[in-house]
Amino acid sequence: MGKQALRWLLGAGYVVLVTLLLLYQMGAVGKMRNSVIAALGTLLLGAALAVVLVLYIRLTDQIKDSGKAGQDAQTDVSMSAEEKQDAAEKADEQGYEQEARGYEEIYGSFLKVSQGYDLSERELEVAWLLYRGYTNRQIGEELYIAETTVKKHVSHIYQKMEVYSRKDFRAKVQRESRGLSQ
């Protein structure tokens, strides 16, 4: 049985158990002869409910994790040669850069540089993720916007900053932030 089918089955089981628990508490299912039996019945149904819920959550997490792994593989395939090269350079550059400076310092200098380019609030968010090396798809997922919207924001950022690629953008921000710190 596939993970998605099992997830649906667990979800349906959860709904059935909740319904059964409510009906039991209302007295519509099972006869409550004394309060001890009623309490034990409620505890039993509650425990079954908790087990089904935990299984459902674990399965959902596994599906998300396997989806991310598959998505990462797809991202590698769908990335342009420029994006792949930029990602590799980013890993090399930022590994060294982040060791030398703290995250807050990097973000602070990024903000100082970007203030001079009249970026909107959303463009600033996109620019920060772009600077950190995110792909358009990853930026869209992070900000809950469509990939085409990300492309438009990136285009506006490039126009305002007078750059033509991710590499130019990162280089300009790094160059200007070094100029600010000197």
VMD Tcl script that builds the backbone (N, CA, C; Angstrom):
set m [mol new atoms 546]
animate dup $m
set s [atomselect $m all]
$s set {name element resname resid chain x y z} {
  {N N MET 1 A 0.840 -1.176 0.000}
  {CA C MET 1 A 0.000 0.000 0.000}
  {C C MET 1 A 0.888 1.242 0.000}
  {N N GLY 2 A 0.544 2.208 -0.818}
  {CA C GLY 2 A 1.333 3.429 -0.898}
  {C C GLY 2 A 1.157 4.296 0.333}
  {N N LYS 3 A 2.107 5.193 0.529}
  {CA C LYS 3 A 2.070 6.063 1.699}
  {C C LYS 3 A 0.851 6.984 1.674}
  {N N GLN 4 A 0.501 7.468 0.489}
  {CA C GLN 4 A -0.660 8.361 0.395}
  {C C GLN 4 A -1.941 7.619 0.750}
  {N N ALA 5 A -2.075 6.386 0.265}
  {CA C ALA 5 A -3.272 5.597 0.567}
  {C C ALA 5 A -3.337 5.304 2.065}
  {N N LEU 6 A -2.209 4.972 2.661}
  {CA C LEU 6 A -2.166 4.713 4.094}
  {C C LEU 6 A -2.519 5.978 4.882}
  {N N ARG 7 A -2.067 7.098 4.383}
  {CA C ARG 7 A -2.387 8.369 5.031}
  {C C ARG 7 A -3.891 8.620 5.006}
  {N N TRP 8 A -4.525 8.371 3.854}
  {CA C TRP 8 A -5.975 8.533 3.751}
  {C C TRP 8 A -6.697 7.579 4.693}
  {N N LEU 9 A -6.215 6.352 4.761}
  {CA C LEU 9 A -6.822 5.353 5.629}
  {C C LEU 9 A -6.710 5.770 7.098}
  {N N LEU 10 A -5.530 6.253 7.505}
  {CA C LEU 10 A -5.356 6.722 8.883}
  {C C LEU 10 A -6.243 7.939 9.170}
  {N N GLY 11 A -6.349 8.830 8.211}
  {CA C GLY 11 A -7.213 10.006 8.378}
  {C C GLY 11 A -8.670 9.601 8.556}
  {N N ALA 12 A -9.115 8.658 7.737}
  {CA C ALA 12 A -10.492 8.166 7.857}
  {C C ALA 12 A -10.689 7.455 9.190}
  {N N GLY 13 A -9.686 6.663 9.599}
  {CA C GLY 13 A -9.762 5.982 10.895}
  {C C GLY 13 A -9.857 6.976 12.034}
  {N N TYR 14 A -9.147 8.054 11.934}
  {CA C TYR 14 A -9.172 9.098 12.959}
  {C C TYR 14 A -10.572 9.694 13.059}
  {N N VAL 15 A -11.160 10.003 11.928}
  {CA C VAL 15 A -12.506 10.579 11.922}
  {C C VAL 15 A -13.511 9.594 12.524}
  {N N VAL 16 A -13.395 8.316 12.153}
  {CA C VAL 16 A -14.306 7.302 12.691}
  {C C VAL 16 A -14.155 7.189 14.206}
  {N N LEU 17 A -12.891 7.167 14.687}
  {CA C LEU 17 A -12.670 7.062 16.128}
  {C C LEU 17 A -13.199 8.278 16.892}
  {N N VAL 18 A -13.019 9.463 16.341}
  {CA C VAL 18 A -13.546 10.667 17.001}
  {C C VAL 18 A -15.067 10.598 17.064}
  {N N THR 19 A -15.684 10.199 15.951}
  {CA C THR 19 A -17.138 10.077 15.910}
  {C C THR 19 A -17.614 9.044 16.920}
  {N N LEU 20 A -16.953 7.895 16.964}
  {CA C LEU 20 A -17.309 6.841 17.905}
  {C C LEU 20 A -17.156 7.313 19.352}
  {N N LEU 21 A -16.077 8.040 19.632}
  {CA C LEU 21 A -15.867 8.564 20.986}
  {C C LEU 21 A -16.985 9.520 21.381}
  {N N LEU 22 A -17.365 10.400 20.470}
  {CA C LEU 22 A -18.445 11.343 20.770}
  {C C LEU 22 A -19.770 10.619 20.983}
  {N N LEU 23 A -20.065 9.661 20.107}
  {CA C LEU 23 A -21.304 8.900 20.258}
  {C C LEU 23 A -21.304 8.111 21.556}
  {N N TYR 24 A -20.165 7.565 21.927}
  {CA C TYR 24 A -20.050 6.806 23.177}
  {C C TYR 24 A -20.304 7.711 24.370}
  {N N GLN 25 A -19.730 8.913 24.335}
  {CA C GLN 25 A -19.919 9.848 25.434}
  {C C GLN 25 A -21.373 10.325 25.533}
  {N N MET 26 A -22.042 10.415 24.410}
  {CA C MET 26 A -23.437 10.834 24.418}
  {C C MET 26 A -24.356 9.690 24.843}
  {N N GLY 27 A -23.828 8.473 24.866}
  {CA C GLY 27 A -24.632 7.329 25.256}
  {C C GLY 27 A -25.352 6.681 24.101}
  {N N ALA 28 A -25.098 7.144 22.865}
  {CA C ALA 28 A -25.765 6.579 21.698}
  {C C ALA 28 A -25.176 5.222 21.320}
  {N N VAL 29 A -23.916 4.961 21.667}
  {CA C VAL 29 A -23.258 3.690 21.382}
  {C C VAL 29 A -22.811 3.097 22.714}
  {N N GLY 30 A -23.144 1.838 22.966}
  {CA C GLY 30 A -22.736 1.183 24.207}
  {C C GLY 30 A -23.571 1.671 25.366}
  {N N LYS 31 A -23.817 0.808 26.277}
  {CA C LYS 31 A -24.610 1.186 27.449}
  {C C LYS 31 A -23.663 1.476 28.593}
  {N N MET 32 A -23.792 2.620 29.178}
  {CA C MET 32 A -22.946 3.002 30.302}
  {C C MET 32 A -23.632 2.559 31.588}
  {N N ARG 33 A -23.244 1.392 32.087}
  {CA C ARG 33 A -23.868 0.869 33.293}
  {C C ARG 33 A -23.298 1.529 34.541}
  {N N ASN 34 A -22.010 1.770 34.496}
  {CA C ASN 34 A -21.452 2.511 35.634}
  {C C ASN 34 A -20.336 3.416 35.131}
  {N N SER 35 A -19.945 4.337 35.985}
  {CA C SER 35 A -18.983 5.356 35.562}
  {C C SER 35 A -17.594 4.792 35.328}
  {N N VAL 36 A -17.189 3.720 35.984}
  {CA C VAL 36 A -15.863 3.119 35.779}
  {C C VAL 36 A -15.770 2.541 34.374}
  {N N ILE 37 A -16.793 1.835 33.957}
  {CA C ILE 37 A -16.791 1.267 32.606}
  {C C ILE 37 A -16.806 2.387 31.564}
  {N N ALA 38 A -17.581 3.430 31.806}
  {CA C ALA 38 A -17.621 4.569 30.887}
  {C C ALA 38 A -16.253 5.231 30.787}
  {N N ALA 39 A -15.587 5.400 31.929}
  {CA C ALA 39 A -14.261 6.023 31.918}
  {C C ALA 39 A -13.253 5.151 31.196}
  {N N LEU 40 A -13.288 3.828 31.424}
  {CA C LEU 40 A -12.365 2.920 30.734}
  {C C LEU 40 A -12.621 2.904 29.224}
  {N N GLY 41 A -13.886 2.922 28.847}
  {CA C GLY 41 A -14.219 2.970 27.415}
  {C C GLY 41 A -13.712 4.243 26.764}
  {N N THR 42 A -13.866 5.343 27.440}
  {CA C THR 42 A -13.388 6.623 26.927}
  {C C THR 42 A -11.869 6.627 26.814}
  {N N LEU 43 A -11.197 6.097 27.846}
  {CA C LEU 43 A -9.733 6.022 27.802}
  {C C LEU 43 A -9.255 5.129 26.669}
  {N N LEU 44 A -9.915 4.007 26.458}
  {CA C LEU 44 A -9.535 3.085 25.380}
  {C C LEU 44 A -9.693 3.748 24.014}
  {N N LEU 45 A -10.826 4.392 23.798}
  {CA C LEU 45 A -11.034 5.085 22.526}
  {C C LEU 45 A -10.060 6.249 22.369}
  {N N GLY 46 A -9.796 6.965 23.461}
  {CA C GLY 46 A -8.839 8.076 23.406}
  {C C GLY 46 A -7.436 7.602 23.072}
  {N N ALA 47 A -7.026 6.468 23.658}
  {CA C ALA 47 A -5.705 5.913 23.363}
  {C C ALA 47 A -5.619 5.485 21.898}
  {N N ALA 48 A -6.657 4.844 21.410}
  {CA C ALA 48 A -6.669 4.444 19.993}
  {C C ALA 48 A -6.596 5.671 19.098}
  {N N LEU 49 A -7.303 6.711 19.488}
  {CA C LEU 49 A -7.280 7.967 18.744}
  {C C LEU 49 A -5.884 8.564 18.713}
  {N N ALA 50 A -5.208 8.561 19.865}
  {CA C ALA 50 A -3.853 9.109 19.946}
  {C C ALA 50 A -2.878 8.314 19.085}
  {N N VAL 51 A -2.996 6.990 19.090}
  {CA C VAL 51 A -2.111 6.142 18.282}
  {C C VAL 51 A -2.309 6.437 16.797}
  {N N VAL 52 A -3.572 6.509 16.375}
  {CA C VAL 52 A -3.850 6.791 14.963}
  {C C VAL 52 A -3.329 8.170 14.585}
  {N N LEU 53 A -3.486 9.140 15.455}
  {CA C LEU 53 A -3.012 10.493 15.174}
  {C C LEU 53 A -1.492 10.538 15.057}
  {N N VAL 54 A -0.789 9.865 15.959}
  {CA C VAL 54 A 0.676 9.830 15.904}
  {C C VAL 54 A 1.142 9.161 14.610}
  {N N LEU 55 A 0.513 8.044 14.242}
  {CA C LEU 55 A 0.876 7.365 12.989}
  {C C LEU 55 A 0.628 8.275 11.789}
  {N N TYR 56 A -0.496 8.982 11.812}
  {CA C TYR 56 A -0.829 9.901 10.726}
  {C C TYR 56 A 0.227 11.001 10.599}
  {N N ILE 57 A 0.618 11.580 11.723}
  {CA C ILE 57 A 1.605 12.669 11.709}
  {C C ILE 57 A 2.956 12.152 11.224}
  {N N ARG 58 A 3.375 10.993 11.708}
  {CA C ARG 58 A 4.655 10.433 11.270}
  {C C ARG 58 A 4.652 10.148 9.780}
  {N N LEU 59 A 3.570 9.578 9.294}
  {CA C LEU 59 A 3.481 9.269 7.867}
  {C C LEU 59 A 3.486 10.542 7.037}
  {N N THR 60 A 2.782 11.555 7.500}
  {CA C THR 60 A 2.763 12.840 6.792}
  {C C THR 60 A 4.167 13.437 6.741}
  {N N ASP 61 A 4.902 13.365 7.848}
  {CA C ASP 61 A 6.283 13.863 7.862}
  {C C ASP 61 A 7.164 13.085 6.893}
  {N N GLN 62 A 6.998 11.771 6.844}
  {CA C GLN 62 A 7.785 10.957 5.915}
  {C C GLN 62 A 7.476 11.330 4.473}
  {N N ILE 63 A 6.194 11.562 4.186}
  {CA C ILE 63 A 5.809 11.947 2.830}
  {C C ILE 63 A 6.428 13.296 2.468}
  {N N LYS 64 A 6.391 14.242 3.423}
  {CA C LYS 64 A 7.004 15.556 3.170}
  {C C LYS 64 A 8.500 15.428 2.940}
  {N N ASP 65 A 9.172 14.625 3.779}
  {CA C ASP 65 A 10.617 14.449 3.636}
  {C C ASP 65 A 10.969 13.800 2.314}
  {N N SER 66 A 10.212 12.784 1.917}
  {CA C SER 66 A 10.510 12.127 0.641}
  {C C SER 66 A 10.178 13.053 -0.519}
  {N N GLY 67 A 9.164 13.916 -0.331}
  {CA C GLY 67 A 8.834 14.897 -1.365}
  {C C GLY 67 A 9.925 15.931 -1.520}
  {N N LYS 68 A 10.533 16.355 -0.391}
  {CA C LYS 68 A 11.633 17.324 -0.452}
  {C C LYS 68 A 12.844 16.716 -1.127}
  {N N ALA 69 A 13.120 15.433 -0.823}
  {CA C ALA 69 A 14.267 14.776 -1.449}
  {C C ALA 69 A 14.051 14.674 -2.947}
  {N N GLY 70 A 12.828 14.318 -3.336}
  {CA C GLY 70 A 12.517 14.241 -4.764}
  {C C GLY 70 A 12.548 15.603 -5.414}
  {N N GLN 71 A 12.086 16.604 -4.672}
  {CA C GLN 71 A 12.075 17.964 -5.195}
  {C C GLN 71 A 13.490 18.487 -5.362}
  {N N ASP 72 A 14.373 18.157 -4.414}
  {CA C ASP 72 A 15.768 18.568 -4.548}
  {C C ASP 72 A 16.383 17.955 -5.789}
  {N N ALA 73 A 16.061 16.686 -6.050}
  {CA C ALA 73 A 16.582 16.033 -7.253}
  {C C ALA 73 A 16.016 16.704 -8.498}
  {N N GLN 74 A 14.713 17.059 -8.466}
  {CA C GLN 74 A 14.107 17.744 -9.604}
  {C C GLN 74 A 14.700 19.136 -9.772}
  {N N THR 75 A 14.977 19.801 -8.665}
  {CA C THR 75 A 15.548 21.142 -8.720}
  {C C THR 75 A 16.902 21.096 -9.414}
  {N N ASP 76 A 17.711 20.072 -9.099}
  {CA C ASP 76 A 19.001 19.939 -9.756}
  {C C ASP 76 A 18.821 19.800 -11.256}
  {N N VAL 77 A 17.797 19.053 -11.682}
  {CA C VAL 77 A 17.561 18.852 -13.105}
  {C C VAL 77 A 17.031 20.121 -13.745}
  {N N SER 78 A 16.113 20.834 -13.031}
  {CA C SER 78 A 15.476 21.996 -13.641}
  {C C SER 78 A 16.294 23.278 -13.520}
  {N N MET 79 A 17.363 23.263 -12.749}
  {CA C MET 79 A 18.194 24.456 -12.607}
  {C C MET 79 A 18.983 24.685 -13.885}
  {N N SER 80 A 19.100 25.943 -14.259}
  {CA C SER 80 A 19.916 26.266 -15.418}
  {C C SER 80 A 21.388 26.095 -15.057}
  {N N ALA 81 A 22.226 26.067 -16.057}
  {CA C ALA 81 A 23.662 25.923 -15.816}
  {C C ALA 81 A 24.179 27.077 -14.964}
  {N N GLU 82 A 23.629 28.273 -15.210}
  {CA C GLU 82 A 24.051 29.443 -14.435}
  {C C GLU 82 A 23.676 29.273 -12.965}
  {N N GLU 83 A 22.450 28.777 -12.698}
  {CA C GLU 83 A 22.007 28.592 -11.315}
  {C C GLU 83 A 22.842 27.528 -10.609}
  {N N LYS 84 A 23.190 26.449 -11.329}
  {CA C LYS 84 A 24.016 25.400 -10.734}
  {C C LYS 84 A 25.399 25.942 -10.380}
  {N N GLN 85 A 25.983 26.719 -11.300}
  {CA C GLN 85 A 27.300 27.294 -11.057}
  {C C GLN 85 A 27.233 28.286 -9.891}
  {N N ASP 86 A 26.173 29.098 -9.878}
  {CA C ASP 86 A 26.005 30.060 -8.788}
  {C C ASP 86 A 25.853 29.355 -7.452}
  {N N ALA 87 A 25.112 28.251 -7.442}
  {CA C ALA 87 A 24.913 27.507 -6.195}
  {C C ALA 87 A 26.233 26.943 -5.683}
  {N N ALA 88 A 27.054 26.433 -6.600}
  {CA C ALA 88 A 28.355 25.893 -6.202}
  {C C ALA 88 A 29.265 27.000 -5.679}
  {N N GLU 89 A 29.284 28.137 -6.384}
  {CA C GLU 89 A 30.109 29.266 -5.944}
  {C C GLU 89 A 29.620 29.805 -4.610}
  {N N LYS 90 A 28.302 29.852 -4.448}
  {CA C LYS 90 A 27.717 30.330 -3.203}
  {C C LYS 90 A 28.147 29.464 -2.030}
  {N N ALA 91 A 28.129 28.165 -2.237}
  {CA C ALA 91 A 28.531 27.249 -1.166}
  {C C ALA 91 A 29.977 27.514 -0.762}
  {N N ASP 92 A 30.840 27.715 -1.754}
  {CA C ASP 92 A 32.246 27.991 -1.452}
  {C C ASP 92 A 32.408 29.351 -0.755}
  {N N GLU 93 A 31.812 30.381 -1.354}
  {CA C GLU 93 A 31.980 31.738 -0.838}
  {C C GLU 93 A 31.329 31.919 0.522}
  {N N GLN 94 A 30.086 31.466 0.661}
  {CA C GLN 94 A 29.359 31.719 1.897}
  {C C GLN 94 A 29.891 30.879 3.037}
  {N N GLY 95 A 30.421 29.702 2.734}
  {CA C GLY 95 A 31.012 28.896 3.792}
  {C C GLY 95 A 32.116 29.673 4.474}
  {N N TYR 96 A 32.971 30.293 3.685}
  {CA C TYR 96 A 34.067 31.088 4.240}
  {C C TYR 96 A 33.538 32.376 4.859}
  {N N GLU 97 A 32.616 33.022 4.123}
  {CA C GLU 97 A 32.116 34.329 4.560}
  {C C GLU 97 A 31.371 34.211 5.890}
  {N N GLN 98 A 30.560 33.177 6.057}
  {CA C GLN 98 A 29.787 33.057 7.279}
  {C C GLN 98 A 30.651 32.654 8.464}
  {N N GLU 99 A 31.757 31.995 8.213}
  {CA C GLU 99 A 32.672 31.712 9.314}
  {C C GLU 99 A 33.276 33.007 9.838}
  {N N ALA 100 A 33.583 33.918 8.915}
  {CA C ALA 100 A 34.243 35.161 9.298}
  {C C ALA 100 A 33.269 36.148 9.948}
  {N N ARG 101 A 32.009 36.162 9.509}
  {CA C ARG 101 A 31.043 37.119 10.026}
  {C C ARG 101 A 29.786 36.395 10.505}
  {N N GLY 102 A 29.127 36.953 11.471}
  {CA C GLY 102 A 27.893 36.380 11.984}
  {C C GLY 102 A 26.731 36.663 11.054}
  {N N TYR 103 A 25.685 35.898 11.212}
  {CA C TYR 103 A 24.483 36.029 10.385}
  {C C TYR 103 A 23.896 37.434 10.467}
  {N N GLU 104 A 23.797 37.958 11.682}
  {CA C GLU 104 A 23.211 39.285 11.859}
  {C C GLU 104 A 24.037 40.351 11.152}
  {N N GLU 105 A 25.338 40.194 11.210}
  {CA C GLU 105 A 26.219 41.168 10.555}
  {C C GLU 105 A 26.044 41.113 9.038}
  {N N ILE 106 A 25.936 39.906 8.498}
  {CA C ILE 106 A 25.741 39.743 7.057}
  {C C ILE 106 A 24.412 40.362 6.642}
  {N N TYR 107 A 23.347 40.055 7.407}
  {CA C TYR 107 A 22.030 40.595 7.089}
  {C C TYR 107 A 22.025 42.119 7.235}
  {N N GLY 108 A 22.680 42.626 8.262}
  {CA C GLY 108 A 22.743 44.068 8.468}
  {C C GLY 108 A 23.428 44.779 7.310}
  {N N SER 109 A 24.556 44.231 6.853}
  {CA C SER 109 A 25.245 44.870 5.728}
  {C C SER 109 A 24.430 44.718 4.439}
  {N N PHE 110 A 23.718 43.603 4.305}
  {CA C PHE 110 A 22.837 43.434 3.135}
  {C C PHE 110 A 21.764 44.517 3.126}
  {N N LEU 111 A 21.149 44.761 4.292}
  {CA C LEU 111 A 20.106 45.785 4.382}
  {C C LEU 111 A 20.645 47.175 4.064}
  {N N LYS 112 A 21.849 47.491 4.573}
  {CA C LYS 112 A 22.443 48.802 4.294}
  {C C LYS 112 A 22.673 48.999 2.801}
  {N N VAL 113 A 23.173 47.945 2.145}
  {CA C VAL 113 A 23.427 48.033 0.699}
  {C C VAL 113 A 22.120 48.201 -0.052}
  {N N SER 114 A 21.093 47.432 0.308}
  {CA C SER 114 A 19.851 47.430 -0.464}
  {C C SER 114 A 19.008 48.686 -0.230}
  {N N GLN 115 A 19.268 49.439 0.828}
  {CA C GLN 115 A 18.500 50.656 1.095}
  {C C GLN 115 A 18.646 51.679 -0.022}
  {N N GLY 116 A 19.766 51.707 -0.651}
  {CA C GLY 116 A 20.016 52.699 -1.687}
  {C C GLY 116 A 19.346 52.403 -3.021}
  {N N TYR 117 A 18.600 51.304 -3.122}
  {CA C TYR 117 A 18.039 50.924 -4.418}
  {C C TYR 117 A 16.518 50.960 -4.453}
  {N N ASP 118 A 15.878 51.512 -3.421}
  {CA C ASP 118 A 14.435 51.711 -3.401}
  {C C ASP 118 A 13.666 50.411 -3.699}
  {N N LEU 119 A 14.070 49.328 -3.038}
  {CA C LEU 119 A 13.371 48.060 -3.208}
  {C C LEU 119 A 12.116 48.052 -2.331}
  {N N SER 120 A 11.038 47.487 -2.875}
  {CA C SER 120 A 9.829 47.351 -2.064}
  {C C SER 120 A 10.095 46.316 -0.968}
  {N N GLU 121 A 9.165 46.219 -0.032}
  {CA C GLU 121 A 9.337 45.273 1.069}
  {C C GLU 121 A 9.442 43.838 0.545}
  {N N ARG 122 A 8.577 43.479 -0.410}
  {CA C ARG 122 A 8.588 42.125 -0.967}
  {C C ARG 122 A 9.852 41.898 -1.790}
  {N N GLU 123 A 10.264 42.896 -2.551}
  {CA C GLU 123 A 11.502 42.769 -3.325}
  {C C GLU 123 A 12.700 42.578 -2.398}
  {N N LEU 124 A 12.661 43.232 -1.251}
  {CA C LEU 124 A 13.733 43.084 -0.273}
  {C C LEU 124 A 13.780 41.647 0.255}
  {N N GLU 125 A 12.616 41.062 0.528}
  {CA C GLU 125 A 12.559 39.669 0.984}
  {C C GLU 125 A 13.107 38.731 -0.088}
  {N N VAL 126 A 12.684 38.962 -1.324}
  {CA C VAL 126 A 13.152 38.131 -2.439}
  {C C VAL 126 A 14.656 38.315 -2.627}
  {N N ALA 127 A 15.117 39.555 -2.545}
  {CA C ALA 127 A 16.542 39.842 -2.729}
  {C C ALA 127 A 17.392 39.139 -1.675}
  {N N TRP 128 A 16.916 39.111 -0.429}
  {CA C TRP 128 A 17.677 38.450 0.634}
  {C C TRP 128 A 17.815 36.958 0.343}
  {N N LEU 129 A 16.711 36.329 -0.059}
  {CA C LEU 129 A 16.768 34.896 -0.377}
  {C C LEU 129 A 17.612 34.656 -1.637}
  {N N LEU 130 A 17.524 35.572 -2.566}
  {CA C LEU 130 A 18.339 35.489 -3.783}
  {C C LEU 130 A 19.817 35.582 -3.416}
  {N N TYR 131 A 20.141 36.494 -2.540}
  {CA C TYR 131 A 21.519 36.669 -2.081}
  {C C TYR 131 A 22.025 35.417 -1.380}
  {N N ARG 132 A 21.136 34.758 -0.641}
  {CA C ARG 132 A 21.506 33.542 0.081}
  {C C ARG 132 A 21.612 32.332 -0.836}
  {N N GLY 133 A 21.256 32.492 -2.119}
  {CA C GLY 133 A 21.458 31.416 -3.080}
  {C C GLY 133 A 20.252 30.551 -3.361}
  {N N TYR 134 A 19.072 30.975 -2.931}
  {CA C TYR 134 A 17.859 30.216 -3.195}
  {C C TYR 134 A 17.521 30.262 -4.678}
  {N N THR 135 A 16.924 29.198 -5.195}
  {CA C THR 135 A 16.408 29.199 -6.564}
  {C C THR 135 A 15.048 29.896 -6.559}
  {N N ASN 136 A 14.539 30.222 -7.739}
  {CA C ASN 136 A 13.224 30.861 -7.821}
  {C C ASN 136 A 12.153 29.989 -7.178}
  {N N ARG 137 A 12.216 28.696 -7.425}
  {CA C ARG 137 A 11.239 27.773 -6.846}
  {C C ARG 137 A 11.319 27.793 -5.324}
  {N N GLN 138 A 12.515 27.772 -4.780}
  {CA C GLN 138 A 12.688 27.779 -3.324}
  {C C GLN 138 A 12.202 29.095 -2.721}
  {N N ILE 139 A 12.455 30.200 -3.420}
  {CA C ILE 139 A 11.988 31.503 -2.939}
  {C C ILE 139 A 10.463 31.519 -2.905}
  {N N GLY 140 A 9.844 31.010 -3.967}
  {CA C GLY 140 A 8.385 30.947 -4.015}
  {C C GLY 140 A 7.806 30.128 -2.876}
  {N N GLU 141 A 8.429 28.999 -2.602}
  {CA C GLU 141 A 7.952 28.147 -1.509}
  {C C GLU 141 A 8.142 28.826 -0.164}
  {N N GLU 142 A 9.255 29.489 0.012}
  {CA C GLU 142 A 9.554 30.146 1.294}
  {C C GLU 142 A 8.589 31.309 1.558}
  {N N LEU 143 A 8.246 32.059 0.513}
  {CA C LEU 143 A 7.410 33.253 0.676}
  {C C LEU 143 A 5.949 33.005 0.302}
  {N N TYR 144 A 5.619 31.774 -0.093}
  {CA C TYR 144 A 4.251 31.400 -0.471}
  {C C TYR 144 A 3.732 32.250 -1.634}
  {N N ILE 145 A 4.562 32.375 -2.659}
  {CA C ILE 145 A 4.151 33.079 -3.868}
  {C C ILE 145 A 4.510 32.209 -5.069}
  {N N ALA 146 A 3.900 32.500 -6.205}
  {CA C ALA 146 A 4.136 31.715 -7.418}
  {C C ALA 146 A 5.540 31.983 -7.964}
  {N N GLU 147 A 6.075 30.981 -8.646}
  {CA C GLU 147 A 7.415 31.114 -9.211}
  {C C GLU 147 A 7.461 32.232 -10.253}
  {N N THR 148 A 6.366 32.423 -10.994}
  {CA C THR 148 A 6.330 33.521 -11.979}
  {C C THR 148 A 6.384 34.878 -11.279}
  {N N THR 149 A 5.770 34.966 -10.106}
  {CA C THR 149 A 5.829 36.210 -9.333}
  {C C THR 149 A 7.254 36.459 -8.858}
  {N N VAL 150 A 7.925 35.395 -8.451}
  {CA C VAL 150 A 9.324 35.520 -8.028}
  {C C VAL 150 A 10.157 36.048 -9.193}
  {N N LYS 151 A 9.935 35.502 -10.384}
  {CA C LYS 151 A 10.699 35.942 -11.554}
  {C C LYS 151 A 10.495 37.427 -11.823}
  {N N LYS 152 A 9.264 37.907 -11.630}
  {CA C LYS 152 A 8.997 39.339 -11.829}
  {C C LYS 152 A 9.731 40.175 -10.791}
  {N N HIS 153 A 9.692 39.729 -9.535}
  {CA C HIS 153 A 10.411 40.458 -8.487}
  {C C HIS 153 A 11.912 40.475 -8.776}
  {N N VAL 154 A 12.461 39.332 -9.180}
  {CA C VAL 154 A 13.894 39.248 -9.491}
  {C C VAL 154 A 14.238 40.211 -10.634}
  {N N SER 155 A 13.377 40.243 -11.630}
  {CA C SER 155 A 13.595 41.153 -12.765}
  {C C SER 155 A 13.618 42.613 -12.296}
  {N N HIS 156 A 12.684 42.986 -11.420}
  {CA C HIS 156 A 12.649 44.356 -10.897}
  {C C HIS 156 A 13.889 44.663 -10.057}
  {N N ILE 157 A 14.321 43.680 -9.268}
  {CA C ILE 157 A 15.526 43.865 -8.455}
  {C C ILE 157 A 16.731 44.100 -9.350}
  {N N TYR 158 A 16.860 43.284 -10.392}
  {CA C TYR 158 A 17.979 43.436 -11.329}
  {C C TYR 158 A 17.962 44.815 -11.972}
  {N N GLN 159 A 16.759 45.279 -12.385}
  {CA C GLN 159 A 16.651 46.598 -13.011}
  {C C GLN 159 A 17.068 47.702 -12.051}
  {N N LYS 160 A 16.555 47.632 -10.841}
  {CA C LYS 160 A 16.852 48.679 -9.863}
  {C C LYS 160 A 18.323 48.686 -9.463}
  {N N MET 161 A 18.937 47.526 -9.414}
  {CA C MET 161 A 20.336 47.444 -8.984}
  {C C MET 161 A 21.301 47.443 -10.174}
  {N N GLU 162 A 20.750 47.475 -11.372}
  {CA C GLU 162 A 21.530 47.514 -12.608}
  {C C GLU 162 A 22.511 46.345 -12.697}
  {N N VAL 163 A 21.972 45.135 -12.497}
  {CA C VAL 163 A 22.733 43.894 -12.666}
  {C C VAL 163 A 21.971 42.999 -13.635}
  {N N TYR 164 A 22.628 41.938 -14.121}
  {CA C TYR 164 A 22.022 41.118 -15.160}
  {C C TYR 164 A 21.945 39.637 -14.814}
  {N N SER 165 A 22.474 39.246 -13.667}
  {CA C SER 165 A 22.441 37.834 -13.285}
  {C C SER 165 A 22.561 37.708 -11.772}
  {N N ARG 166 A 22.327 36.500 -11.288}
  {CA C ARG 166 A 22.471 36.235 -9.858}
  {C C ARG 166 A 23.909 36.469 -9.411}
  {N N LYS 167 A 24.826 36.067 -10.267}
  {CA C LYS 167 A 26.242 36.224 -9.938}
  {C C LYS 167 A 26.593 37.706 -9.813}
  {N N ASP 168 A 26.124 38.520 -10.770}
  {CA C ASP 168 A 26.364 39.966 -10.712}
  {C C ASP 168 A 25.727 40.567 -9.457}
  {N N PHE 169 A 24.506 40.128 -9.156}
  {CA C PHE 169 A 23.780 40.631 -7.994}
  {C C PHE 169 A 24.564 40.356 -6.710}
  {N N ARG 170 A 24.966 39.097 -6.523}
  {CA C ARG 170 A 25.702 38.730 -5.303}
  {C C ARG 170 A 27.026 39.480 -5.221}
  {N N ALA 171 A 27.715 39.570 -6.348}
  {CA C ALA 171 A 29.010 40.251 -6.369}
  {C C ALA 171 A 28.843 41.729 -6.004}
  {N N LYS 172 A 27.791 42.365 -6.531}
  {CA C LYS 172 A 27.569 43.780 -6.246}
  {C C LYS 172 A 27.257 43.996 -4.766}
  {N N VAL 173 A 26.406 43.151 -4.206}
  {CA C VAL 173 A 26.060 43.290 -2.785}
  {C C VAL 173 A 27.301 43.067 -1.924}
  {N N GLN 174 A 28.084 42.052 -2.242}
  {CA C GLN 174 A 29.298 41.774 -1.460}
  {C C GLN 174 A 30.308 42.908 -1.589}
  {N N ARG 175 A 30.484 43.402 -2.804}
  {CA C ARG 175 A 31.440 44.487 -3.036}
  {C C ARG 175 A 31.027 45.740 -2.271}
  {N N GLU 176 A 29.732 46.100 -2.344}
  {CA C GLU 176 A 29.263 47.309 -1.672}
  {C C GLU 176 A 29.248 47.141 -0.157}
  {N N SER 177 A 28.971 45.915 0.327}
  {CA C SER 177 A 28.982 45.728 1.784}
  {C C SER 177 A 30.398 45.787 2.322}
  {N N ARG 178 A 31.378 45.336 1.537}
  {CA C ARG 178 A 32.787 45.476 1.948}
  {C C ARG 178 A 33.176 46.943 1.973}
  {N N GLY 179 A 32.652 47.709 1.012}
  {CA C GLY 179 A 32.920 49.147 0.974}
  {C C GLY 179 A 32.327 49.867 2.169}
  {N N LEU 180 A 31.168 49.405 2.645}
  {CA C LEU 180 A 30.545 50.015 3.818}
  {C C LEU 180 A 31.313 49.706 5.096}
  {N N SER 181 A 31.889 48.502 5.163}
  {CA C SER 181 A 32.563 48.087 6.402}
  {C C SER 181 A 33.972 48.660 6.504}
  {N N GLN 182 A 34.470 49.232 5.427}
  {CA C GLN 182 A 35.839 49.775 5.480}
  {C C GLN 182 A 35.857 51.210 5.921}
}
mol reanalyze $m
mol bondsrecalc $m
mol representation Tube
mol addrep $m
